[in-house]
Amino acid sequence: MSKLLQTPHRCNISFLLLADSFLPISSKPSLFSTLPSRTVTYSRSSRPPLLLNRSFAPSKKFLVRAFESSSSDGKNESVDTDPESRGVKRNVDFPTGEFQFKEFGWWMTFLVKLRMLIALPWQRVPKGSVLTMKLRGQISDQLKSRFSSGLSLPQICENFEKAAYDPRISGIYLHIEPLNCGWAKVEEIRRHILNFKQSGKFIVGYVPACGEKEYYLACACDELYAPPSAYFSLYGMTVQASFLGGLFEKVGVEPQVERIGKYKSAGDQLSRKSMSTENCEMLTVLLDNIYGNWLEKVSLTKGKKIKDLENFINEGVYQVERFKEEDLITNICYDDEVISLLKDKLKLQSDKKLSMVDYRKYSKVSKWTVGLSGGKDRIAIIRASGSISRVRSPLSTPSSGIIGEQFIEKIRMIRESKKFKAVILRIDSPGGDALASDLMWREIRLLAAEKPVIASMSDVAASGGYYMAMGTAAIVAESLTLTGSIGVVTAKFNLEKLYEKIGFNKEIISRGKYAEVNAADQRPFRPDEAELFSKSAHNAYKEFRNKAAFSRSMPVDKMEEVAQGRVWTGGDAASRGLVDAVGGISRAIAIAKEKANIPQDKEVTLVEMSRPSPTLPELLSGIGSTLAGVDITLKGLLQDMALSDGVQARMDGIIFQSLEDASVANPIYCLVKDYLSSI
C-alpha cells in the first residue's frame, strides 16, 4: 500500500486513513533483548540443484560502490554486476534443510527421562498425553509472551518439533478454524505437520469451519473429522482491489500520485476508478499460482486427479456428507466423539479421562527437556515484521512495525559480537519508508561482510521488505511468499475543490521556489513543482532498482524487466533471480550453516534476538486504550500517518480470500467512507 507525502494541514490526515487499511500484516516486531537460546537440530538431506548461490567475498569495491548514488540515466556504470569480483558463485547446490526424525539412543533416552523428572512444575506433562492446538485467527511471525493473546508461528512450529521427540506425547489433536494469515505461514505449518508424522505418532484434525487455507492444513493430517453442521466453503479463491478515485472526485479531493513502475499499484486505489491492465495481469498470475498450488498439493495428498478436484470445487458443494463421500474427510463426528476415538487409539477405558495438554501450556516446555539441546555454534535470528518507518512515533508501542533506527542498533550489536557464526533475517513486511529501507539495507550489507546473513521470507517481503532482503548473502522464500514489488510511490492531495465546498480557506506565505511543494494542499502542483515531484520519485526508484541489480549481480536492464513494481510469488521470483531458494526457515538455517562452515549434521543454537511481545506494561496500557474505545488498528494507522513523509517503497495491499468473504467490507474503508459522506 502507499504511504503518502503528508502536508501539515490536519485535513490531509483524514484522507490518509486508507493508506494502510488493506495491509496483510499479521504480526508485529518487538524491541531487542536477549532471550534464552532456542535450539534445533537439522540434518543434511538431498541437495537439489537450485538457482543461484550467493556467497559473500566483500572487497573495497563493494564497500565503496555498493552505496554510491545511481547515475541519473540508470546505466550500469554505478552498479558492479560482475559476479567474480564479489565472490558470487553461480549454479551451486543448496542444502534443503529438510527435517529427518531420528530415534534417540539409549543414553539420550535416559537423559531425557532424567530431565523430565527434574523439570519445573509448569513443564511437566503426564505420560500418554495428547497435544491439542487450536489454529485460528491471526498467526504472528513474532514470539509471544505469557501475556500475549493469539498464536505465534515459531512457537507453533517448535511445539510440533518438541512433540515429535517428547515420549510423553502420544499424538496431536489439531483444531483448525478460519485463519487470518498469508499462504507462506500456512505452508510452514503444513510442512511441520508432515514432519511430525515421521515420528510415527498420530495427528488428527477437526474442522468445524473450513475454507481453502484451513483445508490445505487439515488434509495433511492422518485423519480429519468435521461435525454434521460444519461450514465448508471450498468455492474457489478471489483477489480484490478497491478504488477511491470516484469517491474522492465527488468530495472534491484530487490525489496527485507519482508511482514508478507500470505494475506499482500502490497509488491506484486513491487515483483510479478501476483496475489497470498491468495490475489485472499481475493479480491474475498471483491468483493462478496460489490456486494452482492448492489444487496440486490437495489432490496429491488425497490421491485425486486435479481435474476431478477442480470439478468438485466448481459444483459449489457445502454438504458435509458429500465431503465424506468423496473421502475428503475421514468421518462426520462431534468433538466429544473424536475424543472417544482418541481414547480408543490410546487403549483407554471409556470412563478414563484423556490427558490433554494445550498449546499455551506446552509452549512452556523447554526443548532441552525433550533432548533438543543446542550445540556450541550460535545462529542469531532477527525477526522484522510489519510496516517500515525510520523513527518511533509517540503513538507507537514497542511492538508496532519495523523501526529503522532500532533495527540498525540491533544489527550493529550483532556485527560487533563474536558470539554468532551466522544470522537469519526473518522478514514479514510489505515495506514502508524508502529512506529507512535504504539505511537498513546498508547495515545489513555491512553485517553480511562480517558473517553470513540469510534472508527467510514469510507471508510477504516486498518493496521495502525486499529492499532489506537483497542485502543478505542468500534469500529463501516460500513458494507462495509475496515478494519483489521493486518500485516506489509518493503522493499529495489537492483539496482545492473540497475547501470550496465547505467554505474553508488557506493561505501560505513562503520563501523559496519550491517551499510549497509539500505544504500547499489548497491548490494543484505548478508545472515546475510537478516536475520536481516526479524527478524525486524517479530518483528513488533508480536507487532501489540499481541497488537491487547490484545485490543480485544482475545487469540493470535485466533487473528492470522484473522490477517495475511487480509483485511475484516466491517460486516465480526464484526463477527470475530475485530469490535464491524456495523453502522455509529450516532451509535458511541449513544454508547459513553451510556458509558458516558448520556441518549440516551438527547441532546449532538458535538465539532469538527479538523479545516476545507485548510485555505486561504494554498489556496494561492496552487496557486503558480499550476502555477509551481506541482500536489497535486505528492506533497503528495514526502512527503510520504521523511518519508518512517522503517516498515510500511499499507493496499494495493484496487480499486473497474465499468467496464467502467477498462481501465483507474492510472496516477502515467503511470508516473513511462514512466520514467523507458526512462532510
C-alpha positions in Angstrom: 0.0 0.0 0.0 1.2 3.5 -0.5 2.4 5.8 2.3 1.8 9.3 1.2 3.5 12.6 1.5 1.7 14.3 4.3 1.1 18.0 4.4 0.9 19.8 7.7 -2.8 20.6 7.5 -4.9 18.4 9.7 -7.5 17.8 7.0 -5.0 15.9 4.9 -4.7 13.2 7.6 -8.3 12.4 7.3 -7.7 11.2 3.7 -4.7 9.2 4.6 -6.6 6.6 6.7 -6.9 4.2 3.8 -3.2 4.1 3.1 -2.6 1.1 5.2 -6.1 -0.3 5.6 -5.5 -3.4 3.4 -2.1 -4.4 4.7 -1.9 -8.2 5.1 0.2 -7.9 8.3 -0.3 -10.5 10.9 2.5 -9.8 13.3 4.3 -7.0 15.0 8.1 -6.7 15.6 9.5 -6.1 19.1 12.4 -4.4 20.7 15.7 -6.1 21.2 16.5 -8.1 24.2 18.4 -11.4 24.6 16.3 -14.4 25.3 17.1 -17.9 26.4 18.5 -19.8 23.4 16.3 -21.8 21.1 17.9 -24.9 19.8 17.1 -27.2 16.9 18.9 -30.0 15.1 18.9 -30.1 11.3 20.4 -32.9 9.3 21.7 -32.9 5.8 19.4 -34.4 3.2 19.2 -34.4 -0.6 20.6 -31.3 -2.2 18.7 -30.5 -5.5 20.4 -28.1 -7.9 18.8 -24.7 -7.3 19.3 -21.3 -8.8 22.0 -19.0 -7.5 24.3 -19.4 -4.5 25.4 -16.0 -3.3 28.4 -16.2 -1.0 30.0 -13.0 0.2 33.6 -12.1 -0.5 33.5 -8.4 0.3 36.1 -6.1 -1.3 37.0 -2.5 -1.3 34.9 -2.3 -4.5 31.9 -3.4 -2.6 32.4 -1.1 0.4 32.7 2.0 -1.9 30.5 1.3 -4.9 27.6 -0.5 -3.2 26.4 2.6 -1.6 27.2 5.4 -4.1 24.3 7.2 -5.8 23.0 5.9 -9.0 23.5 7.8 -12.2 20.6 9.8 -13.4 20.2 7.7 -16.6 20.3 4.4 -14.7 23.3 3.0 -16.7 25.4 0.2 -15.4 28.5 2.3 -14.5 27.4 2.8 -10.9 26.5 -0.8 -10.3 29.0 -3.6 -10.2 27.4 -6.6 -11.9 30.5 -8.8 -12.2 29.8 -11.9 -10.0 33.5 -12.9 -9.9 34.5 -9.5 -8.5 32.4 -10.2 -5.4 33.0 -13.9 -5.0 29.5 -14.8 -6.1 29.2 -18.5 -7.1 26.6 -19.5 -9.6 24.9 -22.8 -10.1 25.9 -24.2 -6.7 23.6 -26.5 -4.8 21.9 -25.5 -1.6 21.2 -27.9 1.3 17.4 -28.4 1.7 17.3 -28.3 5.5 14.6 -31.0 5.4 13.6 -32.4 8.7 14.6 -36.0 9.4 13.3 -37.7 12.5 15.9 -39.8 14.3 15.3 -42.1 17.3 17.3 -41.3 20.4 19.8 -43.8 21.5 19.7 -45.4 25.0 21.9 -42.7 26.6 19.9 -39.8 25.3 16.6 -41.6 26.2 17.9 -41.9 29.7 18.9 -38.3 29.9 15.5 -37.2 28.6 13.7 -39.2 31.3 16.0 -37.7 33.9 15.4 -34.2 32.7 11.6 -34.8 32.8 11.9 -35.9 36.4 13.7 -32.6 37.4 11.6 -30.4 35.2 9.8 -27.4 36.7 6.1 -27.9 37.6 4.8 -25.9 34.6 7.0 -28.0 32.2 5.6 -31.4 33.4 3.3 -33.3 31.1 1.6 -36.6 32.0 2.7 -39.7 30.0 0.3 -40.6 27.3 -0.9 -37.0 26.8 -2.4 -35.6 23.6 -1.2 -32.2 22.5 -4.2 -30.1 21.4 -3.6 -27.0 19.4 -6.4 -24.7 18.1 -5.2 -22.9 14.9 -7.5 -19.9 14.2 -7.4 -16.2 13.7 -4.2 -14.2 13.3 -0.9 -16.0 13.4 2.1 -13.8 14.2 5.6 -14.3 12.9 6.9 -13.0 16.2 7.4 -14.8 19.5 4.7 -14.3 22.1 5.0 -13.7 25.8 2.8 -15.2 28.5 0.7 -12.0 28.5 0.1 -12.2 24.7 -3.0 -13.4 23.0 -3.1 -15.1 19.7 -0.8 -17.6 18.1 2.9 -17.4 17.2 4.3 -19.2 14.1 7.7 -20.0 15.7 6.1 -21.4 18.8 3.6 -23.5 16.8 6.4 -25.0 14.8 8.5 -25.6 17.9 5.6 -27.4 19.5 5.3 -29.8 16.6 9.1 -30.5 16.8 9.1 -31.0 20.6 6.0 -33.2 20.4 7.7 -35.5 17.8 10.5 -36.3 20.3 8.6 -36.0 23.6 7.9 -39.5 24.9 5.1 -38.2 27.0 3.1 -37.0 23.9 1.2 -39.8 22.1 -0.2 -37.7 19.3 -1.7 -34.3 18.3 -5.3 -33.3 18.1 -5.5 -30.2 15.8 -8.5 -27.9 15.8 -8.4 -25.8 12.6 -10.7 -22.9 12.2 -10.7 -19.7 9.9 -7.2 -18.4 9.7 -6.0 -14.8 9.3 -2.6 -15.2 7.8 -0.8 -15.5 4.4 -0.1 -18.6 2.4 3.6 -18.7 3.4 2.7 -19.2 7.1 0.1 -21.9 6.1 2.8 -23.7 4.1 5.3 -23.6 7.0 2.7 -25.1 9.4 1.8 -27.8 6.8 5.4 -28.7 6.5 5.7 -29.2 10.2 2.6 -31.4 10.2 4.2 -33.6 7.7 7.5 -33.6 9.6 5.7 -34.6 12.8 4.2 -37.6 11.0 7.7 -39.0 10.6 7.7 -39.8 14.3 5.0 -42.4 13.8 2.7 -40.7 16.2 -0.9 -39.9 15.2 -2.2 -36.4 14.2 -5.9 -35.9 14.0 -7.6 -32.9 12.6 -11.0 -31.4 13.4 -12.6 -28.6 11.2 -15.9 -27.0 12.3 -15.5 -24.2 9.7 -13.3 -24.7 6.7 -12.1 -22.7 3.7 -9.2 -23.3 1.4 -6.4 -22.4 3.8 -8.0 -24.4 6.6 -8.4 -27.5 4.4 -4.9 -27.1 3.0 -3.6 -27.7 6.5 -6.3 -30.2 7.6 -5.8 -32.6 4.7 -2.2 -33.2 5.8 -3.4 -34.9 9.0 -3.7 -38.7 9.3 -7.4 -38.4 9.9 -9.8 -35.5 9.5 -13.2 -35.1 11.2 -16.0 -32.5 11.0 -19.3 -32.0 12.8 -22.6 -32.5 10.9 -23.2 -28.8 11.0 -19.7 -27.8 9.8 -19.3 -24.9 7.4 -17.4 -26.0 4.4 -16.8 -23.3 1.7 -14.3 -24.6 -0.8 -15.7 -22.5 -3.6 -12.5 -21.1 -5.0 -10.4 -18.0 -4.4 -10.7 -14.3 -5.2 -8.4 -11.3 -5.3 -9.9 -7.9 -4.7 -8.8 -4.3 -5.4 -10.8 -1.3 -4.2 -10.6 2.1 -5.7 -11.5 5.5 -4.2 -11.0 7.7 -7.3 -14.7 8.2 -7.9 -15.3 8.8 -4.2 -12.6 11.4 -3.9 -13.8 13.1 -7.1 -17.3 13.5 -5.6 -16.0 15.2 -2.4 -13.5 17.4 -4.3 -10.2 15.6 -3.5 -7.6 15.2 -6.1 -4.8 12.6 -5.2 -1.6 13.7 -7.0 0.1 10.3 -7.1 3.6 9.6 -8.5 4.2 5.9 -8.8 7.2 4.5 -10.6 6.8 1.1 -12.3 3.9 0.1 -14.5 2.9 -2.6 -12.0 3.2 -0.4 -9.0 -0.4 -0.3 -8.0 0.0 1.3 -4.5 -1.4 4.6 -5.7 -4.2 3.2 -7.9 -6.7 2.8 -5.1 -6.5 6.5 -4.5 -6.4 7.9 -8.0 -8.1 5.3 -10.2 -11.7 4.2 -10.5 -10.9 0.7 -11.9 -8.1 -1.8 -12.2 -5.3 -1.1 -14.7 -4.4 -3.7 -17.3 -1.0 -4.2 -15.7 -2.4 -4.6 -12.2 -5.0 -7.1 -13.6 -2.3 -9.1 -15.3 -0.1 -9.2 -12.1 -3.0 -10.2 -9.8 -4.2 -12.8 -12.2 -0.8 -14.5 -12.3 -0.6 -14.4 -8.5 -4.1 -15.9 -8.1 -3.4 -18.6 -10.6 -0.2 -19.6 -8.8 -1.9 -19.8 -5.4 -5.0 -21.7 -6.7 -2.8 -24.0 -8.8 -0.6 -24.8 -5.9 -3.7 -25.6 -3.7 -5.2 -27.9 -6.3 -1.9 -29.7 -6.9 -1.0 -30.2 -3.2 -4.5 -31.2 -2.1 -5.0 -33.6 -5.0 -1.7 -35.2 -4.3 -2.4 -35.6 -0.6 -5.9 -37.0 -1.1 -5.0 -39.2 -4.1 -7.2 -37.4 -6.6 -6.8 -36.1 -10.1 -6.5 -32.3 -10.2 -9.3 -32.1 -12.8 -11.7 -34.1 -10.5 -10.9 -31.9 -7.5 -11.5 -28.8 -9.6 -14.8 -30.1 -10.8 -15.8 -30.8 -7.2 -14.9 -27.2 -6.3 -16.9 -25.9 -9.2 -20.0 -27.8 -8.0 -20.3 -25.4 -5.0 -20.6 -28.3 -2.5 -21.4 -27.3 1.0 -22.9 -30.5 2.4 -20.6 -32.2 4.8 -21.9 -35.6 3.7 -20.5 -35.0 0.2 -17.0 -34.4 1.6 -17.3 -37.7 3.4 -18.5 -39.5 0.2 -15.5 -38.1 -1.7 -13.1 -39.1 1.0 -12.1 -35.5 1.6 -12.7 -36.1 5.3 -12.5 -39.3 7.3 -15.8 -39.1 9.1 -18.6 -36.9 10.5 -18.2 -36.6 14.2 -18.7 -34.1 17.1 -15.7 -33.1 19.2 -16.6 -35.4 22.1 -16.9 -38.3 19.6 -13.4 -37.6 18.3 -12.1 -37.6 21.8 -13.6 -41.0 22.3 -11.8 -42.2 19.2 -8.6 -40.8 20.6 -9.2 -42.8 23.7 -9.6 -45.9 21.6 -6.2 -45.2 19.9 -4.6 -45.0 23.3 -6.5 -48.1 24.5 -8.1 -46.1 27.4 -11.3 -47.2 29.0 -14.3 -45.1 28.3 -14.6 -44.0 31.9 -11.0 -42.8 31.9 -10.2 -39.2 31.2 -8.0 -38.4 28.3 -4.9 -36.5 29.3 -4.6 -33.4 27.1 -2.1 -30.5 27.1 -2.9 -27.3 25.2 -0.8 -25.1 23.0 -0.1 -22.4 25.6 1.0 -24.8 28.3 3.1 -26.9 26.0 4.9 -23.8 24.8 6.4 -23.5 28.2 8.2 -26.9 27.9 11.8 -26.3 27.0 13.5 -28.0 24.1 16.3 -29.0 26.5 13.8 -31.1 28.5 12.9 -33.3 25.5 16.5 -33.7 24.3 16.7 -31.0 21.7 19.5 -29.0 23.3 21.8 -26.9 21.1 25.4 -27.1 20.1 28.2 -24.7 20.7 27.8 -22.7 17.5 25.2 -20.0 17.6 23.0 -18.5 14.9 21.1 -15.3 15.6 17.5 -14.9 14.3 16.3 -11.4 13.8 12.6 -11.0 13.1 11.4 -8.0 11.1 7.6 -7.7 10.8 5.2 -5.0 9.9 5.4 -1.6 8.3 8.7 0.1 8.0 9.3 3.6 9.5 12.5 5.4 10.3 11.9 6.6 13.8 9.4 5.8 16.5 6.2 7.8 16.8 4.9 8.9 20.2 1.8 6.9 19.3 3.7 3.7 18.7 4.2 0.7 21.0 7.4 -1.3 21.2 5.8 -4.0 19.0 4.4 -1.7 16.3 6.2 -2.2 12.9 9.9 -2.1 12.0 11.6 1.0 13.4 14.7 1.6 11.3 16.9 3.2 14.0 16.2 0.4 16.5 16.7 -2.3 13.8 20.1 -0.7 12.9 21.2 -0.7 16.6 20.4 -4.4 16.7 22.3 -5.2 13.5 25.4 -3.2 14.7 25.4 -5.1 18.1 25.3 -8.4 16.3 28.1 -7.3 13.9 30.3 -6.4 16.8 29.5 -9.6 18.7 31.7 -12.7 18.3 29.1 -15.0 19.7 27.2 -15.6 16.4 28.5 -17.6 13.5 25.7 -16.6 11.2 22.4 -14.6 11.1 18.9 -15.4 9.9 16.9 -12.3 8.9 13.2 -13.3 9.0 11.1 -10.8 7.1 7.3 -10.4 7.1 6.8 -6.8 5.7 5.2 -5.1 2.7 7.7 -2.2 3.1 7.2 1.4 4.0 9.6 4.4 4.3 12.1 4.2 1.4 14.8 6.1 3.4 14.6 3.7 6.3 14.7 0.7 4.0 17.9 2.0 2.4 19.6 2.7 5.7 18.8 -0.8 7.0 20.0 -2.2 3.7 23.4 -0.7 4.2 23.7 -2.0 7.7 22.6 -5.5 6.6 25.3 -5.4 3.9 28.0 -4.4 6.4 26.9 -7.2 8.7 27.0 -9.6 5.7 30.6 -8.6 5.1 31.4 -9.9 8.6 29.4 -13.1 8.8 26.8 -15.0 6.7 23.3 -13.4 6.7 20.5 -15.3 5.1 17.0 -13.8 4.5 14.0 -16.0 5.2 10.7 -14.6 3.8 7.4 -15.2 5.5 4.0 -14.2 4.0 5.3 -11.0 2.4 8.7 -9.4 1.8 8.0 -6.8 -0.9 9.1 -3.3 -1.7 10.9 -2.2 1.5 10.8 -5.7 2.8 12.6 -6.9 -0.3 15.0 -4.0 0.0 16.1 -5.4 3.3 16.4 -9.0 2.0 18.6 -8.1 -1.0 21.3 -7.0 1.4 21.9 -10.6 2.5 24.1 -13.4 1.1 21.1 -15.5 0.1 17.3 -15.2 0.0 14.9 -18.0 0.9 11.2 -17.7 0.3 8.2 -19.9 0.5 6.7 -20.8 -2.9 3.7 -18.5 -2.2 5.5 -15.7 -0.4 4.6 -12.3 -2.0 7.9 -10.5 -2.8 9.5 -8.2 -5.3 7.5 -5.0 -5.9 10.7 -3.1 -6.7 9.2 0.3 -7.1 8.2 3.5 -5.2 5.2 5.7 -4.7 4.6 9.1 -3.3 1.5 11.4 -3.4 0.0 14.6 -2.2 -3.7 15.6 -2.0 -5.1 18.6 -3.7 -8.1 19.7 -1.6 -9.0 22.8 -3.5 -12.5 21.7 -4.5 -13.2 20.3 -1.1 -12.2 23.5 0.6 -14.5 25.4 -1.8 -17.4 23.1 -0.9 -17.0 23.5 2.8 -16.1 27.2 2.7 -12.6 26.7 4.1 -9.7 29.0 3.0 -6.0 28.5 3.4 -3.2 31.0 2.5 0.5 30.4 2.7 3.4 32.8 2.8 6.6 31.1 1.7 10.2 31.8 0.7 12.0 29.6 -1.8 10.8 28.5 -5.2 9.7 25.0 -4.1 8.8 25.8 -0.5 5.1 24.9 -1.0 5.6 21.7 -2.9 4.5 19.6 0.2 2.7 22.3 2.1 0.2 23.7 -0.4 -2.8 21.3 -0.3 -5.3 24.1 -1.3 -4.1 24.0 -5.0 -2.6 21.6 -7.5 1.0 21.4 -8.4 2.5 24.1 -10.6 4.2 22.6 -13.7 7.7 23.1 -12.2 6.6 21.6 -8.9 5.1 18.6 -10.6 8.3 18.1 -12.5 10.3 18.2 -9.2 7.9 15.8 -7.5 8.2 13.4 -10.4 12.0 13.6 -10.6 12.3 12.9 -6.8 10.2 9.7 -7.1 12.1 8.6 -10.3 15.4 9.1 -8.5 14.3 7.0 -5.5 13.2 4.2 -7.9 16.5 4.2 -9.7 18.3 4.0 -6.4 16.2 1.0 -5.5 16.4 -0.7 -8.8 20.2 -0.2 -9.2 20.9 -1.5 -5.8 18.7 -4.5 -6.4 20.7 -5.1 -9.6 24.0 -4.8 -7.7 22.8 -7.0 -4.9 21.6 -9.7 -7.2 24.6 -9.5 -9.6 22.2 -8.7 -12.4 22.5 -6.1 -15.2 20.3 -3.1 -14.6 18.3 -3.6 -17.8 17.7 -7.2 -16.8 16.6 -6.1 -13.3 14.3 -3.5 -15.0 12.4 -6.4 -16.6 11.5 -7.9 -13.2 11.1 -4.7 -11.3 8.6 -2.1 -12.4 6.8 -2.5 -9.1 5.7 -6.1 -9.9 4.8 -8.5 -7.1 5.9 -12.1 -7.6 5.3 -15.3 -5.7 8.4 -16.8 -4.2 8.5 -19.6 -6.9 8.3 -17.1 -9.7 10.8 -14.8 -8.0 13.3 -17.7 -7.7 13.0 -18.5 -11.4 13.8 -14.8 -12.2 16.8 -14.5 -9.9 15.1 -12.4 -7.2 15.2 -15.3 -4.8 17.9 -18.0 -4.3 16.0 -20.9 -2.9 12.4 -22.0 -2.1 11.7 -23.2 1.4 11.1 -22.3 5.0 13.2 -21.1 7.8 14.8 -24.6 8.2 16.3 -24.3 4.8 17.6 -20.8 5.6 19.3 -22.3 8.7 20.8 -25.1 6.6 22.2 -22.5 4.1 23.6 -20.4 7.0 25.3 -23.4 8.4 26.9 -24.2 5.1 28.2 -20.6 4.6 29.5 -20.6 8.2 31.3 -23.9 7.6 29.2 -25.7 10.1 28.5 -29.4 9.2 24.8 -30.0 8.4 24.5 -32.8 11.0 26.0 -30.7 13.8 23.5 -29.1 16.2 23.4 -25.3 16.5 21.8 -23.0 19.0 19.3 -20.6 17.6 19.2 -17.3 19.5 16.1 -15.2 19.1 17.1 -11.6 19.1 13.5 -10.2 19.5 11.8 -10.5 22.8 8.2 -11.7 23.0 5.6 -9.0 22.9 3.6 -7.5 24.4 5.1 -7.0 27.8 3.0 -6.6 30.9 3.2 -2.8 30.9 2.1 -2.8 27.3 -0.8 -5.0 28.2 -1.9 -2.7 31.0 -1.6 0.3 28.7 -3.6 -1.5 26.2 -6.4 -2.0 28.7 -6.6 1.8 29.1 -6.8 2.2 25.4 -9.6 -0.3 25.1 -11.5 1.4 27.9 -11.1 4.7 26.0 -12.5 3.0 22.9 -9.3 3.2 20.8 -9.0 0.4 18.4 -5.5 -1.1 17.9 -5.9 -0.9 14.1 -6.7 2.8 14.2 -3.8 3.4 16.6 -1.4 1.8 14.1 -2.8 3.8 11.3 -2.3 7.1 13.2 1.2 6.0 13.9 1.9 5.4 10.3 0.4 8.7 9.2 2.5 10.6 11.7 5.6 9.2 9.9 4.4 9.4 6.3 6.9 11.9 5.0 8.9 11.1 1.9 8.9 8.5 -0.9 7.6 5.1 0.0 8.8 1.6 -1.0 5.6 -0.2 -0.2 3.6 -3.0 -1.7 -0.1 -2.5 -2.4 -2.4 -4.5 -0.2 -3.4 -7.7 -1.8 -6.2 -9.7 -0.2 -6.8 -13.3 -1.3 -9.9 -14.7 0.2 -12.7 -17.2 -0.3 -15.9 -16.2 -2.0 -17.7 -16.3 1.3 -15.7 -13.2 2.5 -16.1 -11.2 -0.7 -19.0 -9.1 0.6 -17.3 -8.2 3.8 -16.1 -4.6 3.5 -12.9 -3.5 5.0 -13.7 -1.7 8.3 -11.2 1.1 7.6 -12.7 1.6 4.2 -16.2 1.9 5.8 -14.8 4.3 8.3 -13.3 6.6 5.7 -16.4 6.3 3.5 -18.7 7.2 6.4 -16.5 10.1 7.3 -16.4 11.5 3.8 -20.1 11.1 3.4 -20.7 13.2 6.5 -18.7 16.2 5.1 
